[in-house]
């Protein structure tokens, strides 16, 4: 049964490619669009690129760099500066949700806030110098 499904998909894929070569893209009817949607889900060659174009709004590479820098700097501050002097109750224990984990998270949030504040301040300075 699977073999026949694969033959049908390959045949439909070949027919769809042939009709696309003959028919301009703007004149595709509902049947052609349905066939294209079906093939994008069921065809093995297209399956790996199915989610390639999905983007999360507001997630730019610059924002990811800011997140990463905030996490690394916040963890560095917590583990290298604060951790040695904290009481055992505030020290984070691995694989546990405790006060130390919350304090570590707050360090990362504060560092991220400082980064965003610096970016906002730099944009204001750059916009102000460009207008004069």
ZAFI-621999 format. One record per atom (N, C-alpha, C): residue in one letter; x, y, z; atom name. Coordinates in Angstrom, 3 decimals. Example, Ala and Ser with C-alpha at 12.3 -4.5 7.8 and 13.67 -1.06 7.14 Angstrom:
<rs>
<r aa="A" east="13.190" north="-5.690" up="7.800" at="N"/>
<r aa="A" east="12.300" north="-4.500" up="7.800" at="CA"/>
<r aa="A" east="13.200" north="-3.300" up="7.800" at="C"/>
<r aa="S" east="12.850" north="-2.250" up="7.080" at="N"/>
<r aa="S" east="13.670" north="-1.060" up="7.140" at="CA"/>
<r aa="S" east="12.900" north="0.030" up="7.870" at="C"/>
</rs>
This chain:
<rs>
<r aa="X" east="0.822" north="-1.190" up="0.000" at="N"/>
<r aa="X" east="0.000" north="0.000" up="0.000" at="CA"/>
<r aa="X" east="0.870" north="1.258" up="0.000" at="C"/>
<r aa="X" east="1.913" north="1.256" up="0.830" at="N"/>
<r aa="X" east="2.814" north="2.397" up="0.893" at="CA"/>
<r aa="X" east="3.467" north="2.639" up="-0.470" at="C"/>
<r aa="X" east="3.817" north="1.552" up="-1.159" at="N"/>
<r aa="X" east="4.461" north="1.650" up="-2.464" at="CA"/>
<r aa="X" east="3.571" north="2.391" up="-3.454" at="C"/>
<r aa="X" east="2.273" north="2.083" up="-3.478" at="N"/>
<r aa="X" east="1.367" north="2.768" up="-4.389" at="CA"/>
<r aa="X" east="1.224" north="4.239" up="-4.038" at="C"/>
<r aa="X" east="1.230" north="4.561" up="-2.762" at="N"/>
<r aa="X" east="1.136" north="5.963" up="-2.337" at="CA"/>
<r aa="X" east="2.351" north="6.739" up="-2.816" at="C"/>
<r aa="X" east="3.534" north="6.127" up="-2.712" at="N"/>
<r aa="X" east="4.742" north="6.815" up="-3.169" at="CA"/>
<r aa="X" east="4.721" north="7.008" up="-4.677" at="C"/>
<r aa="X" east="4.217" north="6.020" up="-5.429" at="N"/>
<r aa="X" east="4.121" north="6.167" up="-6.884" at="CA"/>
<r aa="X" east="3.153" north="7.290" up="-7.219" at="C"/>
<r aa="X" east="2.003" north="7.311" up="-6.541" at="N"/>
<r aa="X" east="1.022" north="8.381" up="-6.786" at="CA"/>
<r aa="X" east="1.605" north="9.748" up="-6.464" at="C"/>
<r aa="X" east="2.348" north="9.863" up="-5.375" at="N"/>
<r aa="X" east="2.948" north="11.147" up="-5.007" at="CA"/>
<r aa="X" east="3.977" north="11.587" up="-6.045" at="C"/>
<r aa="X" east="4.812" north="10.638" up="-6.486" at="N"/>
<r aa="X" east="5.816" north="10.991" up="-7.490" at="CA"/>
<r aa="X" east="5.157" north="11.368" up="-8.815" at="C"/>
<r aa="X" east="4.126" north="10.650" up="-9.212" at="N"/>
<r aa="X" east="3.416" north="10.953" up="-10.434" at="CA"/>
<r aa="X" east="2.743" north="12.322" up="-10.322" at="C"/>
<r aa="X" east="2.082" north="12.574" up="-9.207" at="N"/>
<r aa="X" east="1.420" north="13.861" up="-9.006" at="CA"/>
<r aa="X" east="2.454" north="14.986" up="-8.967" at="C"/>
<r aa="X" east="3.612" north="14.723" up="-8.353" at="N"/>
<r aa="X" east="4.662" north="15.731" up="-8.293" at="CA"/>
<r aa="X" east="5.167" north="16.051" up="-9.706" at="C"/>
<r aa="X" east="5.351" north="15.022" up="-10.534" at="N"/>
<r aa="X" east="5.810" north="15.243" up="-11.905" at="CA"/>
<r aa="X" east="4.764" north="15.995" up="-12.721" at="C"/>
<r aa="X" east="3.498" north="15.644" up="-12.549" at="N"/>
<r aa="X" east="2.433" north="16.352" up="-13.254" at="CA"/>
<r aa="X" east="2.339" north="17.803" up="-12.796" at="C"/>
<r aa="X" east="2.524" north="18.016" up="-11.510" at="N"/>
<r aa="X" east="2.462" north="19.377" up="-10.981" at="CA"/>
<r aa="X" east="3.614" north="20.221" up="-11.529" at="C"/>
<r aa="X" east="4.804" north="19.636" up="-11.625" at="N"/>
<r aa="X" east="5.941" north="20.366" up="-12.191" at="CA"/>
<r aa="X" east="5.697" north="20.686" up="-13.665" at="C"/>
<r aa="X" east="5.132" north="19.746" up="-14.402" at="N"/>
<r aa="X" east="4.854" north="19.975" up="-15.822" at="CA"/>
<r aa="X" east="3.801" north="21.060" up="-15.992" at="C"/>
<r aa="X" east="2.758" north="21.036" up="-15.160" at="N"/>
<r aa="X" east="1.717" north="22.067" up="-15.291" at="CA"/>
<r aa="X" east="2.254" north="23.435" up="-14.880" at="C"/>
<r aa="X" east="3.194" north="23.462" up="-13.925" at="N"/>
<r aa="X" east="3.783" north="24.738" up="-13.521" at="CA"/>
<r aa="X" east="4.634" north="25.326" up="-14.649" at="C"/>
<r aa="X" east="5.308" north="24.473" up="-15.421" at="N"/>
<r aa="X" east="6.134" north="24.949" up="-16.528" at="CA"/>
<r aa="X" east="5.262" north="25.528" up="-17.636" at="C"/>
<r aa="X" east="4.070" north="24.991" up="-17.816" at="N"/>
<r aa="X" east="3.184" north="25.449" up="-18.881" at="CA"/>
<r aa="X" east="2.327" north="26.624" up="-18.425" at="C"/>
<r aa="X" east="1.797" north="26.549" up="-17.205" at="N"/>
<r aa="X" east="0.846" north="27.533" up="-16.700" at="CA"/>
<r aa="X" east="1.565" north="28.621" up="-15.914" at="C"/>
<r aa="X" east="1.296" north="29.891" up="-16.197" at="N"/>
<r aa="X" east="1.873" north="30.953" up="-15.365" at="CA"/>
<r aa="X" east="1.380" north="30.826" up="-13.933" at="C"/>
<r aa="X" east="2.153" north="31.292" up="-12.972" at="N"/>
<r aa="X" east="1.832" north="31.145" up="-11.553" at="CA"/>
<r aa="X" east="0.539" north="31.857" up="-11.167" at="C"/>
<r aa="X" east="0.213" north="32.957" up="-11.808" at="N"/>
<r aa="X" east="-0.960" north="33.738" up="-11.419" at="CA"/>
<r aa="X" east="-2.268" north="33.055" up="-11.802" at="C"/>
<r aa="X" east="-2.239" north="32.113" up="-12.758" at="N"/>
<r aa="X" east="-3.480" north="31.497" up="-13.231" at="CA"/>
<r aa="X" east="-3.721" north="30.108" up="-12.652" at="C"/>
<r aa="X" east="-3.051" north="29.764" up="-11.550" at="N"/>
<r aa="X" east="-3.282" north="28.458" up="-10.945" at="CA"/>
<r aa="X" east="-4.671" north="28.432" up="-10.327" at="C"/>
<r aa="X" east="-5.405" north="27.366" up="-10.580" at="N"/>
<r aa="X" east="-6.738" north="27.250" up="-10.000" at="CA"/>
<r aa="X" east="-6.662" north="26.594" up="-8.626" at="C"/>
<r aa="X" east="-7.817" north="26.423" up="-7.987" at="N"/>
<r aa="X" east="-7.872" north="25.872" up="-6.639" at="CA"/>
<r aa="X" east="-7.342" north="24.441" up="-6.588" at="C"/>
<r aa="X" east="-7.600" north="23.662" up="-7.653" at="N"/>
<r aa="X" east="-7.124" north="22.280" up="-7.682" at="CA"/>
<r aa="X" east="-5.601" north="22.232" up="-7.686" at="C"/>
<r aa="X" east="-4.962" north="23.107" up="-8.464" at="N"/>
<r aa="X" east="-3.505" north="23.138" up="-8.505" at="CA"/>
<r aa="X" east="-2.924" north="23.570" up="-7.156" at="C"/>
<r aa="X" east="-3.551" north="24.556" up="-6.511" at="N"/>
<r aa="X" east="-3.063" north="24.988" up="-5.200" at="CA"/>
<r aa="X" east="-3.208" north="23.877" up="-4.171" at="C"/>
<r aa="X" east="-4.326" north="23.145" up="-4.226" at="N"/>
<r aa="X" east="-4.537" north="22.032" up="-3.304" at="CA"/>
<r aa="X" east="-3.505" north="20.946" up="-3.540" at="C"/>
<r aa="X" east="-3.208" north="20.649" up="-4.801" at="N"/>
<r aa="X" east="-2.203" north="19.653" up="-5.131" at="CA"/>
<r aa="X" east="-0.839" north="20.089" up="-4.603" at="C"/>
<r aa="X" east="-0.497" north="21.356" up="-4.761" at="N"/>
<r aa="X" east="0.785" north="21.862" up="-4.287" at="CA"/>
<r aa="X" east="0.874" north="21.767" up="-2.761" at="C"/>
<r aa="X" east="-0.217" north="22.102" up="-2.054" at="N"/>
<r aa="X" east="-0.215" north="22.000" up="-0.597" at="CA"/>
<r aa="X" east="-0.091" north="20.548" up="-0.154" at="C"/>
<r aa="X" east="-0.785" north="19.660" up="-0.840" at="N"/>
<r aa="X" east="-0.724" north="18.239" up="-0.497" at="CA"/>
<r aa="X" east="0.688" north="17.711" up="-0.696" at="C"/>
<r aa="X" east="1.321" north="18.080" up="-1.789" at="N"/>
<r aa="X" east="2.662" north="17.591" up="-2.059" at="CA"/>
<r aa="X" east="3.682" north="18.153" up="-1.088" at="C"/>
<r aa="X" east="3.487" north="19.385" up="-0.636" at="N"/>
<r aa="X" east="4.448" north="19.953" up="0.302" at="CA"/>
<r aa="X" east="4.417" north="19.219" up="1.633" at="C"/>
<r aa="X" east="3.296" north="18.575" up="1.958" at="N"/>
<r aa="X" east="3.198" north="17.821" up="3.200" at="CA"/>
<r aa="X" east="3.641" north="16.379" up="3.003" at="C"/>
<r aa="X" east="3.267" north="15.739" up="1.877" at="N"/>
<r aa="X" east="3.463" north="14.312" up="1.715" at="CA"/>
<r aa="X" east="4.697" north="13.916" up="0.917" at="C"/>
<r aa="X" east="5.245" north="14.805" up="0.151" at="N"/>
<r aa="X" east="6.370" north="14.401" up="-0.690" at="CA"/>
<r aa="X" east="7.656" north="14.357" up="0.128" at="C"/>
<r aa="X" east="8.433" north="13.264" up="0.031" at="N"/>
<r aa="X" east="9.627" north="13.118" up="0.869" at="CA"/>
<r aa="X" east="10.678" north="14.194" up="0.631" at="C"/>
<r aa="X" east="10.839" north="14.631" up="-0.611" at="N"/>
<r aa="X" east="11.858" north="15.641" up="-0.872" at="CA"/>
<r aa="X" east="11.483" north="16.998" up="-0.301" at="C"/>
<r aa="X" east="10.222" north="17.276" up="-0.183" at="N"/>
<r aa="X" east="9.800" north="18.574" up="0.321" at="CA"/>
<r aa="X" east="9.626" north="18.589" up="1.833" at="C"/>
<r aa="X" east="9.548" north="17.446" up="2.449" at="N"/>
<r aa="X" east="9.239" north="17.390" up="3.868" at="CA"/>
<r aa="X" east="10.295" north="18.080" up="4.720" at="C"/>
<r aa="X" east="11.580" north="17.950" up="4.382" at="N"/>
<r aa="X" east="12.586" north="18.543" up="5.253" at="CA"/>
<r aa="X" east="12.604" north="20.059" up="5.172" at="C"/>
<r aa="X" east="12.061" north="20.660" up="4.136" at="N"/>
<r aa="X" east="12.036" north="22.125" up="4.024" at="CA"/>
<r aa="X" east="10.679" north="22.683" up="4.419" at="C"/>
<r aa="X" east="9.845" north="21.882" up="5.025" at="N"/>
<r aa="X" east="8.481" north="22.286" up="5.327" at="CA"/>
<r aa="X" east="8.426" north="23.501" up="6.254" at="C"/>
<r aa="X" east="9.293" north="23.582" up="7.253" at="N"/>
<r aa="X" east="9.264" north="24.687" up="8.206" at="CA"/>
<r aa="X" east="10.448" north="25.635" up="8.037" at="C"/>
<r aa="X" east="11.113" north="25.587" up="6.897" at="N"/>
<r aa="X" east="12.320" north="26.388" up="6.709" at="CA"/>
<r aa="X" east="12.036" north="27.882" up="6.706" at="C"/>
<r aa="X" east="10.859" north="28.304" up="6.255" at="N"/>
<r aa="X" east="10.568" north="29.721" up="6.170" at="CA"/>
<r aa="X" east="9.855" north="30.292" up="7.381" at="C"/>
<r aa="X" east="9.672" north="29.508" up="8.426" at="N"/>
<r aa="X" east="8.947" north="29.982" up="9.600" at="CA"/>
<r aa="X" east="9.846" north="30.912" up="10.401" at="C"/>
<r aa="X" east="9.331" north="32.087" up="10.682" at="N"/>
<r aa="X" east="10.094" north="33.052" up="11.463" at="CA"/>
<r aa="X" east="9.256" north="33.487" up="12.654" at="C"/>
<r aa="X" east="9.920" north="33.765" up="13.749" at="N"/>
<r aa="X" east="9.242" north="34.257" up="14.940" at="CA"/>
<r aa="X" east="9.315" north="35.775" up="14.896" at="C"/>
<r aa="X" east="8.174" north="36.457" up="14.964" at="N"/>
<r aa="X" east="8.192" north="37.925" up="14.895" at="CA"/>
<r aa="X" east="9.030" north="38.524" up="16.019" at="C"/>
<r aa="X" east="9.870" north="39.485" up="15.668" at="N"/>
<r aa="X" east="10.692" north="40.168" up="16.657" at="CA"/>
<r aa="X" east="11.980" north="39.461" up="17.007" at="C"/>
<r aa="X" east="12.241" north="38.291" up="16.446" at="N"/>
<r aa="X" east="13.450" north="37.541" up="16.773" at="CA"/>
<r aa="X" east="14.484" north="37.750" up="15.675" at="C"/>
<r aa="X" east="15.283" north="38.758" up="15.842" at="N"/>
<r aa="X" east="16.336" north="39.038" up="14.878" at="CA"/>
<r aa="X" east="17.644" north="38.435" up="15.376" at="C"/>
<r aa="X" east="18.614" north="38.257" up="14.495" at="N"/>
<r aa="X" east="19.916" north="37.756" up="14.954" at="CA"/>
<r aa="X" east="20.524" north="38.649" up="16.029" at="C"/>
<r aa="X" east="20.320" north="39.943" up="15.903" at="N"/>
<r aa="X" east="20.845" north="40.867" up="16.918" at="CA"/>
<r aa="X" east="20.223" north="40.586" up="18.281" at="C"/>
<r aa="X" east="18.915" north="40.317" up="18.299" at="N"/>
<r aa="X" east="18.227" north="40.026" up="19.559" at="CA"/>
<r aa="X" east="18.748" north="38.728" up="20.165" at="C"/>
<r aa="X" east="19.006" north="37.704" up="19.316" at="N"/>
<r aa="X" east="19.556" north="36.449" up="19.825" at="CA"/>
<r aa="X" east="20.939" north="36.662" up="20.428" at="C"/>
<r aa="X" east="21.739" north="37.528" up="19.813" at="N"/>
<r aa="X" east="23.067" north="37.827" up="20.352" at="CA"/>
<r aa="X" east="22.930" north="38.522" up="21.705" at="C"/>
<r aa="X" east="21.975" north="39.441" up="21.814" at="N"/>
<r aa="X" east="21.741" north="40.112" up="23.096" at="CA"/>
<r aa="X" east="21.319" north="39.104" up="24.161" at="C"/>
<r aa="X" east="20.418" north="38.168" up="23.824" at="N"/>
<r aa="X" east="19.989" north="37.147" up="24.772" at="CA"/>
<r aa="X" east="21.174" north="36.301" up="25.240" at="C"/>
<r aa="X" east="21.972" north="35.853" up="24.281" at="N"/>
<r aa="X" east="23.116" north="35.004" up="24.611" at="CA"/>
<r aa="X" east="24.112" north="35.735" up="25.492" at="C"/>
<r aa="X" east="24.410" north="36.988" up="25.150" at="N"/>
<r aa="X" east="25.344" north="37.777" up="25.956" at="CA"/>
<r aa="X" east="24.798" north="37.986" up="27.366" at="C"/>
<r aa="X" east="23.502" north="38.247" up="27.483" at="N"/>
<r aa="X" east="22.905" north="38.444" up="28.801" at="CA"/>
<r aa="X" east="22.964" north="37.173" up="29.638" at="C"/>
<r aa="X" east="22.706" north="36.034" up="29.029" at="N"/>
<r aa="X" east="22.747" north="34.772" up="29.769" at="CA"/>
<r aa="X" east="24.168" north="34.454" up="30.222" at="C"/>
<r aa="X" east="25.135" north="34.610" up="29.313" at="N"/>
<r aa="X" east="26.525" north="34.307" up="29.681" at="CA"/>
<r aa="X" east="27.035" north="35.270" up="30.744" at="C"/>
<r aa="X" east="26.769" north="36.557" up="30.576" at="N"/>
<r aa="X" east="27.236" north="37.537" up="31.563" at="CA"/>
<r aa="X" east="26.509" north="37.369" up="32.894" at="C"/>
<r aa="X" east="25.202" north="37.137" up="32.861" at="N"/>
<r aa="X" east="24.452" north="36.944" up="34.103" at="CA"/>
<r aa="X" east="24.915" north="35.712" up="34.865" at="C"/>
<r aa="X" east="25.141" north="34.617" up="34.153" at="N"/>
<r aa="X" east="25.656" north="33.415" up="34.823" at="CA"/>
<r aa="X" east="27.075" north="33.642" up="35.338" at="C"/>
<r aa="X" east="27.880" north="34.368" up="34.587" at="N"/>
<r aa="X" east="29.231" north="34.683" up="35.051" at="CA"/>
<r aa="X" east="29.208" north="35.510" up="36.326" at="C"/>
<r aa="X" east="28.351" north="36.511" up="36.375" at="N"/>
<r aa="X" east="28.235" north="37.335" up="37.581" at="CA"/>
<r aa="X" east="27.775" north="36.480" up="38.757" at="C"/>
<r aa="X" east="26.765" north="35.652" up="38.519" at="N"/>
<r aa="X" east="26.237" north="34.843" up="39.626" at="CA"/>
<r aa="X" east="27.263" north="33.830" up="40.129" at="C"/>
<r aa="X" east="27.843" north="33.047" up="39.227" at="N"/>
<r aa="X" east="28.710" north="31.957" up="39.669" at="CA"/>
<r aa="X" east="30.114" north="32.405" up="40.058" at="C"/>
<r aa="X" east="30.630" north="33.464" up="39.421" at="N"/>
<r aa="X" east="32.005" north="33.888" up="39.734" at="CA"/>
<r aa="X" east="32.072" north="34.966" up="40.809" at="C"/>
<r aa="X" east="31.048" north="35.813" up="40.895" at="N"/>
<r aa="X" east="31.104" north="36.929" up="41.836" at="CA"/>
<r aa="X" east="30.237" north="36.661" up="43.076" at="C"/>
<r aa="X" east="28.984" north="36.317" up="42.864" at="N"/>
<r aa="X" east="28.053" north="36.188" up="43.981" at="CA"/>
<r aa="X" east="28.105" north="34.829" up="44.679" at="C"/>
<r aa="X" east="28.221" north="33.760" up="43.932" at="N"/>
<r aa="X" east="28.095" north="32.399" up="44.461" at="CA"/>
<r aa="X" east="29.038" north="32.103" up="45.628" at="C"/>
<r aa="X" east="30.336" north="32.449" up="45.551" at="N"/>
<r aa="X" east="31.234" north="32.094" up="46.663" at="CA"/>
<r aa="X" east="30.846" north="32.731" up="47.994" at="C"/>
<r aa="X" east="30.222" north="33.907" up="47.976" at="N"/>
<r aa="X" east="29.906" north="34.619" up="49.213" at="CA"/>
<r aa="X" east="28.474" north="34.407" up="49.689" at="C"/>
<r aa="X" east="27.654" north="33.665" up="48.930" at="N"/>
<r aa="X" east="26.261" north="33.445" up="49.311" at="CA"/>
<r aa="X" east="26.146" north="32.373" up="50.395" at="C"/>
<r aa="X" east="25.084" north="32.492" up="51.152" at="N"/>
<r aa="X" east="24.801" north="31.440" up="52.133" at="CA"/>
<r aa="X" east="24.361" north="30.178" up="51.372" at="C"/>
<r aa="X" east="24.485" north="29.021" up="51.966" at="N"/>
<r aa="X" east="24.097" north="27.784" up="51.273" at="CA"/>
<r aa="X" east="22.632" north="27.770" up="50.826" at="C"/>
<r aa="X" east="21.775" north="28.507" up="51.502" at="N"/>
<r aa="X" east="20.371" north="28.539" up="51.110" at="CA"/>
<r aa="X" east="20.172" north="29.268" up="49.778" at="C"/>
<r aa="X" east="21.065" north="30.212" up="49.465" at="N"/>
<r aa="X" east="20.946" north="30.974" up="48.217" at="CA"/>
<r aa="X" east="21.846" north="30.451" up="47.101" at="C"/>
<r aa="X" east="22.598" north="29.399" up="47.376" at="N"/>
<r aa="X" east="23.430" north="28.806" up="46.338" at="CA"/>
<r aa="X" east="22.595" north="27.798" up="45.551" at="C"/>
<r aa="X" east="22.740" north="27.863" up="44.240" at="N"/>
<r aa="X" east="21.963" north="26.966" up="43.368" at="CA"/>
<r aa="X" east="22.530" north="25.557" up="43.417" at="C"/>
<r aa="X" east="21.631" north="24.598" up="43.598" at="N"/>
<r aa="X" east="21.992" north="23.182" up="43.564" at="CA"/>
<r aa="X" east="21.575" north="22.630" up="42.203" at="C"/>
<r aa="X" east="22.427" north="21.851" up="41.544" at="N"/>
<r aa="X" east="22.092" north="21.333" up="40.206" at="CA"/>
<r aa="X" east="20.786" north="20.534" up="40.193" at="C"/>
<r aa="X" east="20.030" north="20.707" up="39.113" at="N"/>
<r aa="X" east="18.788" north="19.993" up="38.854" at="CA"/>
<r aa="X" east="17.707" north="20.244" up="39.907" at="C"/>
<r aa="X" east="17.716" north="21.412" up="40.508" at="N"/>
<r aa="X" east="16.683" north="21.774" up="41.483" at="CA"/>
<r aa="X" east="16.174" north="23.173" up="41.181" at="C"/>
<r aa="X" east="14.919" north="23.398" up="41.526" at="N"/>
<r aa="X" east="14.349" north="24.743" up="41.454" at="CA"/>
<r aa="X" east="14.444" north="25.323" up="42.857" at="C"/>
<r aa="X" east="15.367" north="26.266" up="43.039" at="N"/>
<r aa="X" east="15.593" north="26.816" up="44.366" at="CA"/>
<r aa="X" east="15.843" north="28.319" up="44.271" at="C"/>
<r aa="X" east="16.114" north="28.926" up="45.409" at="N"/>
<r aa="X" east="16.332" north="30.375" up="45.459" at="CA"/>
<r aa="X" east="17.571" north="30.778" up="44.651" at="C"/>
<r aa="X" east="18.576" north="29.912" up="44.596" at="N"/>
<r aa="X" east="19.776" north="30.208" up="43.814" at="CA"/>
<r aa="X" east="19.482" north="30.307" up="42.326" at="C"/>
<r aa="X" east="18.594" north="29.458" up="41.831" at="N"/>
<r aa="X" east="18.204" north="29.505" up="40.420" at="CA"/>
<r aa="X" east="17.454" north="30.797" up="40.115" at="C"/>
<r aa="X" east="16.573" north="31.194" up="41.025" at="N"/>
<r aa="X" east="15.830" north="32.448" up="40.847" at="CA"/>
<r aa="X" east="16.789" north="33.631" up="40.852" at="C"/>
<r aa="X" east="17.760" north="33.629" up="41.759" at="N"/>
<r aa="X" east="18.747" north="34.710" up="41.817" at="CA"/>
<r aa="X" east="19.597" north="34.749" up="40.551" at="C"/>
<r aa="X" east="19.977" north="33.590" up="40.036" at="N"/>
<r aa="X" east="20.723" north="33.503" up="38.776" at="CA"/>
<r aa="X" east="19.900" north="34.078" up="37.629" at="C"/>
<r aa="X" east="18.613" north="33.707" up="37.564" at="N"/>
<r aa="X" east="17.724" north="34.233" up="36.532" at="CA"/>
<r aa="X" east="17.617" north="35.758" up="36.633" at="C"/>
<r aa="X" east="17.491" north="36.277" up="37.844" at="N"/>
<r aa="X" east="17.406" north="37.734" up="38.028" at="CA"/>
<r aa="X" east="18.689" north="38.436" up="37.576" at="C"/>
<r aa="X" east="19.832" north="37.810" up="37.789" at="N"/>
<r aa="X" east="21.103" north="38.384" up="37.294" at="CA"/>
<r aa="X" east="21.077" north="38.484" up="35.771" at="C"/>
<r aa="X" east="20.599" north="37.445" up="35.104" at="N"/>
<r aa="X" east="20.514" north="37.455" up="33.637" at="CA"/>
<r aa="X" east="19.538" north="38.517" up="33.153" at="C"/>
<r aa="X" east="18.399" north="38.670" up="33.829" at="N"/>
<r aa="X" east="17.406" north="39.674" up="33.445" at="CA"/>
<r aa="X" east="17.972" north="41.076" up="33.614" at="C"/>
<r aa="X" east="18.687" north="41.329" up="34.703" at="N"/>
<r aa="X" east="19.282" north="42.657" up="34.933" at="CA"/>
<r aa="X" east="20.324" north="42.960" up="33.861" at="C"/>
<r aa="X" east="21.147" north="41.977" up="33.515" at="N"/>
<r aa="X" east="22.155" north="42.202" up="32.465" at="CA"/>
<r aa="X" east="21.461" north="42.482" up="31.134" at="C"/>
<r aa="X" east="20.389" north="41.752" up="30.815" at="N"/>
<r aa="X" east="19.663" north="42.006" up="29.573" at="CA"/>
<r aa="X" east="19.050" north="43.406" up="29.580" at="C"/>
<r aa="X" east="18.503" north="43.817" up="30.715" at="N"/>
<r aa="X" east="17.934" north="45.160" up="30.838" at="CA"/>
<r aa="X" east="19.009" north="46.222" up="30.601" at="C"/>
<r aa="X" east="20.210" north="46.010" up="31.129" at="N"/>
<r aa="X" east="21.313" north="46.961" up="30.920" at="CA"/>
<r aa="X" east="21.708" north="46.998" up="29.442" at="C"/>
<r aa="X" east="21.745" north="45.857" up="28.781" at="N"/>
<r aa="X" east="22.066" north="45.822" up="27.351" at="CA"/>
<r aa="X" east="21.024" north="46.597" up="26.552" at="C"/>
<r aa="X" east="19.737" north="46.334" up="26.801" at="N"/>
<r aa="X" east="18.666" north="47.052" up="26.076" at="CA"/>
<r aa="X" east="18.702" north="48.540" up="26.368" at="C"/>
<r aa="X" east="18.986" north="48.921" up="27.617" at="N"/>
<r aa="X" east="19.099" north="50.333" up="27.972" at="CA"/>
<r aa="X" east="20.248" north="50.988" up="27.207" at="C"/>
<r aa="X" east="21.366" north="50.271" up="27.099" at="N"/>
<r aa="X" east="22.513" north="50.798" up="26.352" at="CA"/>
<r aa="X" east="22.213" north="50.943" up="24.864" at="C"/>
<r aa="X" east="21.508" north="49.976" up="24.291" at="N"/>
<r aa="X" east="21.138" north="50.053" up="22.871" at="CA"/>
<r aa="X" east="20.208" north="51.235" up="22.633" at="C"/>
<r aa="X" east="19.215" north="51.398" up="23.505" at="N"/>
<r aa="X" east="18.275" north="52.517" up="23.362" at="CA"/>
<r aa="X" east="18.999" north="53.850" up="23.491" at="C"/>
<r aa="X" east="19.898" north="53.950" up="24.451" at="N"/>
<r aa="X" east="20.659" north="55.191" up="24.643" at="CA"/>
<r aa="X" east="21.557" north="55.479" up="23.437" at="C"/>
<r aa="X" east="22.203" north="54.449" up="22.895" at="N"/>
<r aa="X" east="23.069" north="54.636" up="21.731" at="CA"/>
<r aa="X" east="22.262" north="55.078" up="20.512" at="C"/>
<r aa="X" east="21.050" north="54.547" up="20.330" at="N"/>
<r aa="X" east="20.216" north="54.979" up="19.210" at="CA"/>
<r aa="X" east="19.811" north="56.432" up="19.349" at="C"/>
<r aa="X" east="19.467" north="56.837" up="20.552" at="N"/>
<r aa="X" east="19.112" north="58.261" up="20.769" at="CA"/>
<r aa="X" east="20.288" north="59.180" up="20.461" at="C"/>
<r aa="X" east="21.484" north="58.786" up="20.899" at="N"/>
<r aa="X" east="22.660" north="59.615" up="20.636" at="CA"/>
<r aa="X" east="22.936" north="59.671" up="19.132" at="C"/>
<r aa="X" east="22.836" north="58.524" up="18.444" at="N"/>
<r aa="X" east="23.092" north="58.487" up="17.007" at="CA"/>
<r aa="X" east="22.043" north="59.273" up="16.215" at="C"/>
<r aa="X" east="20.784" north="59.208" up="16.613" at="N"/>
<r aa="X" east="19.744" north="59.963" up="15.936" at="CA"/>
<r aa="X" east="19.915" north="61.458" up="16.188" at="C"/>
<r aa="X" east="20.313" north="61.827" up="17.389" at="N"/>
<r aa="X" east="20.521" north="63.234" up="17.712" at="CA"/>
<r aa="X" east="21.699" north="63.831" up="16.965" at="C"/>
<r aa="X" east="22.780" north="63.077" up="16.790" at="N"/>
<r aa="X" east="23.940" north="63.604" up="16.071" at="CA"/>
<r aa="X" east="23.720" north="63.630" up="14.576" at="C"/>
<r aa="X" east="22.820" north="62.784" up="14.070" at="N"/>
<r aa="X" east="22.550" north="62.763" up="12.633" at="CA"/>
<r aa="X" east="21.646" north="63.894" up="12.178" at="C"/>
<r aa="X" east="20.861" north="64.493" up="13.087" at="N"/>
<r aa="X" east="19.926" north="65.546" up="12.710" at="CA"/>
<r aa="X" east="20.568" north="66.927" up="12.727" at="C"/>
<r aa="X" east="21.675" north="67.116" up="13.406" at="N"/>
<r aa="X" east="22.245" north="68.467" up="13.491" at="CA"/>
<r aa="X" east="23.101" north="68.838" up="12.340" at="C"/>
</rs>
